Structures are given as structure tokens and as C-alpha cells.
Amino acid sequence: MLTVAGRDLKLTRDPTRSYEPLDQADLTRLGRTADAELDEFFARNPRLAGWRGRVRFIALAQGGAEHYLRSQRGIWDLDIIICFAYDPTLPRLFRRNPTRWDWGPSKFGRCPYDDPSYTGRAVDVMLWVIPDRPDPIEGLREWLSERVAKKPNAIRTPDLAYEPVVLIRPEPGRVVWDPPDVPPPRIKTAGHPATLRRAPA
């Protein structure tokens, strides 16, 4: 069951999704994918190297995090967020579109709508800047709360702040955000474009 606006909804299984559970080994591997993304990003952007020491969290977000917690939503793709603490003295770290990685053959299968270059589920990695607070988790929660305030309708304006956030690093598996009334998954008919990036084993 999924609770939306105080009502329990029975989810129909989507054959394009994987309903295999995510476990600690999967979180560890997602952490290696985040490391590969950071290596690639800073190699391309040496002038932003000062941001590397500002990483506060690597986390699983959106539908994958919801599935990790309750094993009901199913996995369309896996979304990683890398959160940096804001530093006004550094060059601006621009928000950018997700970088796409191929998880490769696994228990999760692959989405049939994705480009044929994928051999497994897509992994989207996003870089975000959060407020710099003495307790980094409070900075993350403040950032997520601000996103909810800007987009108060979860159905009309979907946002990652309406879904859980589960730490990959530090404290793998720690749930730091679990909002009520998580919206049901959207029906999708288009997959991910081609990628050459392969997630580390």
C-alpha cells in the first residue's frame, strides 16, 4: 500500500520496473558510482576542484529511495544526489542535468524504454548545493523543506523533496528524509537517452 493524502492506494505492478529489494551491497556500489562521477566531473572542471572537499552527503533519492524503504514502488531507475555545502568563496557550482550511468546486468534487469546502449538500469547522478550548517543533516533538511515550499503541489510539480532520501555515505542506509504522502509513481513511456558510462562493479 502507498498512502497519498491520507488514503491507502494499492499499487499495480508495472512490468517495466524491477521489484527486487535494494540492499546494503547495492548502496555500496552506488557509492562507487558517485565516486566515479566525482572523478570525471573534477577532471573536466579543474577550476572547481575546491568543491571536492565540500561534499557532505551521497544519497539515494526519489523512487529508488522509496523502494529501498518499502519495496513496493518498483525501480524505474536509480537516482543519486551528491550534496555539497555552500561556500561563497568558491566559483559557482552550476546545477546541471543528471549524468547517466548504466548499472549493467543485475537482478534489477533493464527498462525496456531505455536506449539500447543500456545493459541494465539507468543510474542518474545529480550534484546539488545545500546550506552550510554545523549539522549537515539540518542543512539537507532545510534545503528539502525550501523545495517543498516552492512547489507545494506534489502531483502538478513533482520534486525529489516529496520522496525519501537515504544516505549512501556516511551512515549507509540511514533515512534522513521521509515525507508523508509520497506521490504514486508516474506512468512513463520514454526512457533514458544513450550513455557510454558504466557503473563500477
PLY file of the C-alpha trace (Angstrom):
ply
format ascii 1.0
element vertex 201
property float x
property float y
property float z
element edge 200
property int vertex1
property int vertex2
end_header
0.00 0.00 0.00
1.04 3.59 -0.62
-0.55 6.40 1.40
-1.48 9.51 -0.56
-3.47 12.35 1.03
-4.44 10.04 3.89
-5.72 7.27 1.60
-4.16 3.84 1.12
-3.68 3.06 -2.56
-2.96 -0.39 -3.91
-0.19 -0.21 -6.49
-0.45 -2.20 -9.69
2.88 -3.72 -10.64
4.47 -2.09 -13.67
6.29 -4.66 -15.84
8.89 -2.04 -16.83
10.03 -1.72 -13.20
12.09 -4.03 -11.00
10.63 -5.05 -7.66
13.83 -6.63 -6.38
14.86 -5.18 -3.00
17.79 -2.81 -2.68
20.30 -3.83 -0.02
23.48 -2.55 1.63
25.66 -4.03 -1.12
23.68 -2.03 -3.67
24.19 1.17 -1.66
27.93 0.47 -1.51
28.06 0.04 -5.27
26.06 3.24 -5.79
28.71 4.96 -3.69
31.38 3.76 -6.12
29.34 5.16 -8.99
29.19 8.52 -7.19
32.98 8.42 -6.74
33.44 7.74 -10.47
31.12 10.66 -11.25
33.12 12.99 -8.97
36.43 11.89 -10.53
35.06 12.53 -14.01
33.44 15.84 -13.08
36.52 17.36 -11.44
38.80 16.10 -14.23
36.61 18.06 -16.67
36.32 21.09 -14.36
39.67 21.63 -12.60
38.76 25.21 -11.65
36.04 23.77 -9.38
38.42 21.44 -7.52
37.85 23.31 -4.24
34.33 21.91 -4.11
35.58 18.36 -3.70
36.22 18.93 -0.01
32.71 20.33 0.38
30.90 17.01 -0.23
28.64 16.35 2.76
26.39 13.54 1.59
25.97 10.97 -1.11
22.41 9.68 -1.00
19.80 7.62 -2.79
16.78 9.75 -3.66
13.40 9.73 -5.39
11.69 6.46 -6.35
14.70 4.28 -5.61
14.80 5.57 -2.03
11.07 4.94 -1.64
11.55 1.40 -2.96
14.52 0.86 -0.61
12.29 1.70 2.35
9.10 -0.13 1.44
9.89 -2.47 -1.52
6.57 -1.61 -3.21
7.17 1.19 -5.70
9.46 -0.68 -8.06
12.62 0.70 -9.64
12.49 2.58 -12.93
15.99 3.98 -12.43
18.26 4.81 -9.51
18.88 8.44 -8.52
21.96 9.52 -6.62
22.36 13.01 -5.18
25.77 14.35 -4.21
25.33 17.27 -1.80
27.96 19.97 -1.37
27.95 22.51 1.46
27.68 26.05 0.08
30.84 28.14 0.06
30.56 31.72 -1.29
34.35 31.93 -1.74
34.42 29.21 -4.41
33.48 29.58 -8.09
29.81 28.90 -8.57
28.98 25.21 -8.87
26.28 25.29 -11.51
23.34 22.97 -11.23
23.35 20.68 -14.23
21.30 17.92 -15.75
21.80 14.43 -14.35
24.73 12.40 -15.61
23.56 8.96 -16.71
25.33 5.70 -15.93
24.49 2.13 -16.89
24.19 -0.16 -13.84
24.84 -3.19 -16.04
23.29 -6.67 -15.90
21.88 -7.37 -12.46
18.85 -8.56 -10.50
17.18 -5.26 -11.46
17.07 -6.05 -15.19
16.77 -3.10 -17.56
14.00 -0.71 -18.52
12.72 -1.66 -21.99
12.18 2.02 -22.82
15.85 2.94 -22.32
18.25 3.35 -25.23
19.80 0.02 -26.36
23.16 1.20 -25.01
21.92 0.25 -21.52
22.54 -3.30 -20.37
20.89 -2.64 -17.00
19.02 0.04 -15.07
19.92 3.66 -15.59
21.60 5.48 -12.71
21.16 9.28 -12.67
23.70 11.27 -10.66
22.89 14.85 -9.65
25.05 17.47 -7.96
23.35 19.82 -5.50
24.50 22.62 -3.21
22.86 22.72 0.23
23.13 25.28 3.05
26.32 25.00 5.09
25.21 24.24 8.64
27.10 22.86 11.71
24.91 19.76 11.41
24.96 18.88 7.69
21.75 16.87 8.00
19.94 20.02 9.11
21.32 21.76 6.05
19.96 18.98 3.84
16.55 19.08 5.52
16.43 22.86 5.24
17.16 22.61 1.52
14.47 19.96 1.01
11.92 21.95 3.03
12.59 25.01 0.87
11.96 22.94 -2.26
8.60 21.77 -0.89
7.64 25.37 -0.08
8.44 26.44 -3.65
6.48 23.55 -5.19
3.53 22.92 -2.85
1.69 20.52 -5.16
3.43 17.15 -5.43
1.30 16.00 -8.35
1.43 19.11 -10.54
5.07 19.94 -9.79
6.92 16.73 -8.88
10.14 17.18 -6.96
12.66 14.93 -5.23
11.73 16.62 -1.92
8.42 14.72 -1.96
10.24 11.39 -1.78
12.62 9.86 0.77
16.36 10.39 0.98
18.53 7.51 2.21
22.22 8.03 2.90
24.78 6.09 0.92
27.68 7.85 2.64
28.18 8.47 5.52
25.99 6.08 7.54
24.73 3.86 4.69
21.01 3.15 4.95
20.19 5.99 7.33
16.88 7.60 6.41
17.29 11.37 6.69
14.09 12.43 4.91
10.80 10.52 4.72
7.93 12.88 3.89
4.30 11.86 4.32
2.01 11.21 1.37
4.67 10.22 -1.14
3.04 10.63 -4.58
2.45 7.49 -6.64
4.88 6.78 -9.48
4.12 8.49 -12.74
3.40 6.39 -15.81
6.34 6.76 -18.18
6.62 5.79 -21.80
10.03 7.28 -22.62
13.33 6.04 -21.28
16.86 7.36 -20.92
18.97 8.54 -23.87
22.20 6.78 -24.78
25.12 6.59 -22.36
28.73 5.39 -22.53
29.24 5.45 -18.78
29.28 2.08 -17.00
28.79 1.93 -13.24
31.73 0.37 -11.38
31.11 -3.20 -10.26
0 1
1 2
2 3
3 4
4 5
5 6
6 7
7 8
8 9
9 10
10 11
11 12
12 13
13 14
14 15
15 16
16 17
17 18
18 19
19 20
20 21
21 22
22 23
23 24
24 25
25 26
26 27
27 28
28 29
29 30
30 31
31 32
32 33
33 34
34 35
35 36
36 37
37 38
38 39
39 40
40 41
41 42
42 43
43 44
44 45
45 46
46 47
47 48
48 49
49 50
50 51
51 52
52 53
53 54
54 55
55 56
56 57
57 58
58 59
59 60
60 61
61 62
62 63
63 64
64 65
65 66
66 67
67 68
68 69
69 70
70 71
71 72
72 73
73 74
74 75
75 76
76 77
77 78
78 79
79 80
80 81
81 82
82 83
83 84
84 85
85 86
86 87
87 88
88 89
89 90
90 91
91 92
92 93
93 94
94 95
95 96
96 97
97 98
98 99
99 100
100 101
101 102
102 103
103 104
104 105
105 106
106 107
107 108
108 109
109 110
110 111
111 112
112 113
113 114
114 115
115 116
116 117
117 118
118 119
119 120
120 121
121 122
122 123
123 124
124 125
125 126
126 127
127 128
128 129
129 130
130 131
131 132
132 133
133 134
134 135
135 136
136 137
137 138
138 139
139 140
140 141
141 142
142 143
143 144
144 145
145 146
146 147
147 148
148 149
149 150
150 151
151 152
152 153
153 154
154 155
155 156
156 157
157 158
158 159
159 160
160 161
161 162
162 163
163 164
164 165
165 166
166 167
167 168
168 169
169 170
170 171
171 172
172 173
173 174
174 175
175 176
176 177
177 178
178 179
179 180
180 181
181 182
182 183
183 184
184 185
185 186
186 187
187 188
188 189
189 190
190 191
191 192
192 193
193 194
194 195
195 196
196 197
197 198
198 199
199 200
